[in-house]
Amino acid sequence: MAYRPTLRQLEYIVALDDLRHFGRAAKRCHVSQPTLSVQIGLVERSLGVTLFERTSTSVITTPIGSHVARGARLALATVDDMVEGTLSDTKALGGIIRLATAPTFGPYFLPRFLPGIHRTFPTLKIYIREDRPSAIEAGVLDGAFDSGLGPAPERQGLKFRAIGNERLFLGVPADHHFASRDTVRVGELKGEKLLALGSGHRLLENVRHLAAASGAAVNDDYEGTSLDSIRQMVSIGMGCSLFPELYAHAEFRKDDDVKLLSITGWEERREVGFYWREGSGRQKHYEMLVAEAEPIARAIGIL
């Protein structure tokens, strides 16, 4: 049988890849530095590769080391899922969930969702991280996160359960010639300049789809880092943009410098929900999150 690292050795590899320092990695793993160093060296000799380059001042993960570290994270996450799914009380949903959410959705949904979850599962701890959807998908796949919340993922290997569909509104400056209206036909947007979030945000794809359908142009000179920054740029006449429903309801006021319009002739919406690794031993836990979220989505009008 080919050499197979132990789970403990995989933990050492992940810690060293994260921290790039033998002493700090050993401290995280609660072992001595020589123990961790010896075990890393044993894995390298057994596999016949160099996972980490050592210098007098730093530790650098080699390309093959990065590949092994990604696999180690996934293997450890899979074992954790299996153990938690088998041994944990279902009433506590495994005790801990590391939930990553898109900043364009989570901050506007979670305040309505979390109080009910806490009442139903009072001992459950949910650690929340905001990030770009593309980064969340990668993190769920390699075990850095347990579950993602936000737009439907694009990567293979993820199980997605929708909890709703958000409408997408067009925001225009208050002095724009469309601002006196409540709706605009998609064909009327030809030649308009559209602002968009940067790479890794699914709303970028929605903006591109609208541009293709209408003849509008996506402004490639600047990619926004947040919907707030996009809204500010729209307010000073730099272009128009799309804003999802929950964000629009939470952040826009009638006296704002940006007017929201419905788009007729273009029915695209944004499907949102939870996702996790296919085959996860904790699928039942995540399905229960979905069941708790659906009434909230229905109450706020996105289901």
PEQUI-V823913 format. One record per residue. SS is DSSP state (alpha for helix, beta for strand, coil for the rest). PSI is psi in degrees with one decimal (NA if undefined). D_LAST is the distance of its C-alpha to the last C-alpha in Angstrom with 1 decimal. Layout:
ss = [SS & SS]
psi = [PSI & PSI]
d_last = [D_LAST & D_LAST]
This chain:
ss = [coil & coil & coil & coil & coil & coil & alpha & alpha & alpha & alpha & alpha & alpha & alpha & alpha & alpha & alpha & alpha & alpha & alpha & coil & coil & alpha & alpha & alpha & alpha & alpha & alpha & alpha & alpha & coil & coil & coil & alpha & alpha & alpha & alpha & alpha & alpha & alpha & alpha & alpha & alpha & alpha & alpha & alpha & alpha & alpha & coil & coil & coil & coil & beta & beta & beta & coil & coil & coil & coil & beta & beta & beta & coil & alpha & alpha & alpha & alpha & alpha & alpha & alpha & alpha & alpha & alpha & alpha & alpha & alpha & alpha & alpha & alpha & alpha & alpha & alpha & alpha & alpha & alpha & alpha & alpha & alpha & coil & coil & alpha & alpha & alpha & coil & coil & coil & beta & beta & beta & beta & beta & beta & coil & coil & coil & coil & alpha & alpha & alpha & alpha & alpha & alpha & alpha & alpha & alpha & alpha & alpha & alpha & alpha & alpha & alpha & coil & coil & coil & coil & beta & beta & beta & beta & beta & beta & coil & coil & alpha & alpha & alpha & alpha & alpha & alpha & alpha & alpha & alpha & coil & coil & coil & coil & coil & beta & beta & beta & beta & beta & coil & coil & coil & coil & coil & coil & beta & beta & beta & beta & beta & beta & beta & beta & beta & coil & beta & beta & beta & beta & beta & beta & coil & coil & coil & coil & coil & coil & coil & coil & coil & beta & beta & beta & alpha & alpha & alpha & alpha & coil & coil & coil & beta & beta & coil & coil & beta & coil & coil & coil & coil & alpha & alpha & alpha & alpha & alpha & alpha & alpha & alpha & alpha & alpha & alpha & alpha & alpha & coil & coil & beta & beta & coil & coil & coil & coil & coil & beta & coil & coil & alpha & alpha & alpha & alpha & alpha & alpha & alpha & alpha & alpha & coil & coil & coil & coil & beta & beta & beta & beta & beta & alpha & alpha & alpha & alpha & alpha & alpha & alpha & coil & coil & coil & coil & coil & coil & beta & beta & beta & beta & beta & beta & beta & coil & coil & coil & coil & coil & beta & beta & beta & beta & beta & beta & beta & beta & coil & coil & coil & coil & coil & alpha & alpha & alpha & alpha & alpha & alpha & alpha & alpha & alpha & alpha & alpha & alpha & alpha & alpha & alpha & alpha & alpha & coil & coil & coil & coil]
psi = [138.2 & 154.1 & 137.7 & 113.3 & 150.9 & 163.5 & -37.0 & -41.7 & -37.5 & -37.7 & -40.3 & -42.9 & -45.4 & -44.5 & -43.1 & -37.2 & -38.9 & -44.9 & -21.5 & 36.9 & 122.2 & -41.3 & -46.0 & -37.1 & -41.8 & -40.2 & -42.0 & -39.4 & -0.3 & 42.3 & 169.6 & 157.2 & -42.6 & -37.6 & -47.9 & -42.7 & -43.3 & -42.0 & -38.6 & -43.9 & -37.3 & -42.4 & -43.7 & -44.8 & -39.8 & -35.4 & -16.0 & 31.7 & 165.5 & 115.1 & -33.8 & 133.6 & 127.7 & 132.5 & 177.0 & -18.3 & -10.4 & 166.6 & 127.4 & 127.1 & 127.6 & 166.0 & -44.2 & -31.1 & -39.9 & -40.2 & -45.5 & -39.5 & -39.6 & -44.5 & -36.3 & -41.9 & -44.7 & -42.7 & -43.8 & -39.9 & -38.0 & -43.0 & -42.5 & -43.8 & -45.0 & -46.9 & -46.9 & -39.6 & -27.5 & -43.5 & -26.4 & 149.2 & 122.8 & -28.9 & -19.7 & 4.0 & 39.2 & -3.3 & -42.6 & 137.4 & 123.9 & 102.8 & 123.5 & 138.4 & 150.6 & 134.6 & -15.0 & -5.8 & -52.0 & -48.6 & -18.1 & -15.1 & -41.3 & -37.3 & -25.8 & -26.6 & -42.8 & -38.6 & -41.0 & -39.9 & -41.4 & -37.3 & -39.8 & -38.8 & 74.2 & -22.8 & -2.7 & 131.0 & 127.1 & 114.8 & 123.5 & 134.3 & 132.6 & 138.4 & 171.8 & 143.0 & -40.1 & -38.1 & -35.5 & -44.9 & -43.6 & -40.1 & -37.3 & -41.5 & -36.8 & 6.1 & 1.9 & -31.4 & 153.5 & -41.0 & 152.2 & 154.5 & 122.4 & -152.1 & 152.3 & 131.4 & 159.7 & -20.6 & 149.6 & 155.1 & 6.1 & 138.0 & 123.8 & 134.0 & 113.9 & 143.9 & -5.2 & 176.4 & 125.0 & 137.5 & 155.2 & 123.6 & 149.3 & 123.5 & 129.0 & 154.5 & 151.5 & -23.7 & 12.4 & 152.4 & -12.9 & -10.2 & -19.2 & -2.1 & 168.0 & -19.1 & 160.1 & 139.6 & 143.4 & -37.1 & -21.1 & -10.0 & -0.1 & 128.7 & -11.3 & 152.6 & 126.4 & 131.5 & 150.2 & 155.9 & 163.7 & -179.1 & 140.7 & -12.2 & 130.7 & -26.1 & -24.8 & -41.5 & -39.2 & -42.3 & -41.8 & -38.9 & -41.7 & -40.9 & -42.7 & -35.6 & -25.4 & -20.5 & 7.0 & 167.6 & 134.0 & 129.3 & 107.9 & -1.2 & -26.2 & 136.1 & 120.6 & 150.5 & -14.0 & 161.0 & -30.6 & -42.2 & -38.8 & -43.6 & -40.2 & -39.0 & -37.8 & -40.1 & -26.6 & 18.3 & 21.5 & -8.2 & -170.2 & 168.1 & 170.0 & 141.9 & 128.1 & 159.8 & -51.0 & -39.7 & -45.0 & -44.6 & -34.2 & -33.4 & -18.5 & 143.0 & 158.8 & -30.9 & 12.2 & 164.1 & 7.9 & 132.6 & 133.9 & 133.7 & 147.1 & 147.1 & 120.5 & 145.5 & 4.4 & 107.1 & 12.7 & 135.6 & 174.3 & 111.3 & 130.8 & 153.1 & -165.7 & 151.2 & 157.0 & 173.8 & 135.4 & 136.9 & 6.4 & 137.9 & -10.4 & 19.4 & -38.8 & -37.5 & -45.2 & -34.5 & -35.0 & -33.7 & -44.1 & -45.4 & -35.8 & -30.8 & -30.7 & -44.9 & -33.5 & -46.0 & -38.5 & -40.1 & -32.0 & 1.6 & 19.3 & 2.3 & NA]
d_last = [51.6 & 50.4 & 50.2 & 47.0 & 46.3 & 45.5 & 42.2 & 44.3 & 45.6 & 42.1 & 41.2 & 44.3 & 43.3 & 39.8 & 41.4 & 44.1 & 41.7 & 39.5 & 42.5 & 45.3 & 47.9 & 49.6 & 50.4 & 46.8 & 45.4 & 47.9 & 47.1 & 43.4 & 44.4 & 47.0 & 49.9 & 52.9 & 52.9 & 55.6 & 53.6 & 50.5 & 52.8 & 54.7 & 51.5 & 50.0 & 53.4 & 53.5 & 50.2 & 51.5 & 54.8 & 53.3 & 50.9 & 53.5 & 51.4 & 51.1 & 47.8 & 48.8 & 51.5 & 53.5 & 55.4 & 57.3 & 54.5 & 51.2 & 49.3 & 47.6 & 45.2 & 46.5 & 44.2 & 44.7 & 44.1 & 40.7 & 39.9 & 41.1 & 39.3 & 35.9 & 36.7 & 37.9 & 34.7 & 32.7 & 35.3 & 35.3 & 31.5 & 31.5 & 34.3 & 32.5 & 29.3 & 31.7 & 33.6 & 30.7 & 28.8 & 32.0 & 33.5 & 30.9 & 29.7 & 26.2 & 25.7 & 26.1 & 24.0 & 27.1 & 28.1 & 27.0 & 24.0 & 24.6 & 21.2 & 21.2 & 18.6 & 18.4 & 19.8 & 17.4 & 14.4 & 15.8 & 17.9 & 15.0 & 12.6 & 15.5 & 17.2 & 14.5 & 14.1 & 17.8 & 19.4 & 17.7 & 18.5 & 22.0 & 22.5 & 21.5 & 23.4 & 26.0 & 28.2 & 25.6 & 26.3 & 23.6 & 25.3 & 23.2 & 24.2 & 22.9 & 23.9 & 23.3 & 20.8 & 23.9 & 25.8 & 23.1 & 23.0 & 26.8 & 26.9 & 24.7 & 26.8 & 30.1 & 29.2 & 29.1 & 25.5 & 24.0 & 20.4 & 18.5 & 15.2 & 14.0 & 13.9 & 14.5 & 18.2 & 21.0 & 23.7 & 24.8 & 25.1 & 21.6 & 19.1 & 15.5 & 12.4 & 9.0 & 6.4 & 4.2 & 6.1 & 8.3 & 10.8 & 14.3 & 17.0 & 20.7 & 22.9 & 26.5 & 29.6 & 30.4 & 33.6 & 32.1 & 32.9 & 29.2 & 28.6 & 29.7 & 26.8 & 23.1 & 22.5 & 24.4 & 24.9 & 24.5 & 28.2 & 29.3 & 28.4 & 31.2 & 33.5 & 31.1 & 31.1 & 27.7 & 27.5 & 25.5 & 25.0 & 27.4 & 27.5 & 25.0 & 22.0 & 19.4 & 19.2 & 22.8 & 21.8 & 19.4 & 22.4 & 24.7 & 22.7 & 22.7 & 26.4 & 27.2 & 25.5 & 27.1 & 30.4 & 29.6 & 31.2 & 29.7 & 31.9 & 33.3 & 35.7 & 33.3 & 30.1 & 28.2 & 27.7 & 24.9 & 22.6 & 25.0 & 27.9 & 26.4 & 25.7 & 29.3 & 30.6 & 28.8 & 30.2 & 33.7 & 33.4 & 33.2 & 30.5 & 26.9 & 23.7 & 19.9 & 17.8 & 14.1 & 12.0 & 12.2 & 15.8 & 16.6 & 15.6 & 17.6 & 20.6 & 21.4 & 23.7 & 25.3 & 28.6 & 27.6 & 29.6 & 26.5 & 24.8 & 21.2 & 20.9 & 18.4 & 19.7 & 20.5 & 21.4 & 19.3 & 15.7 & 15.0 & 11.7 & 11.4 & 9.7 & 9.7 & 10.5 & 13.8 & 16.9 & 20.5 & 23.7 & 24.0 & 26.3 & 25.8 & 27.4 & 24.7 & 21.8 & 21.5 & 21.1 & 18.2 & 16.4 & 16.8 & 15.3 & 12.1 & 12.4 & 13.0 & 10.1 & 7.3 & 8.4 & 8.7 & 5.4 & 4.7 & 8.1 & 8.0 & 5.8 & 3.8 & 0.0]
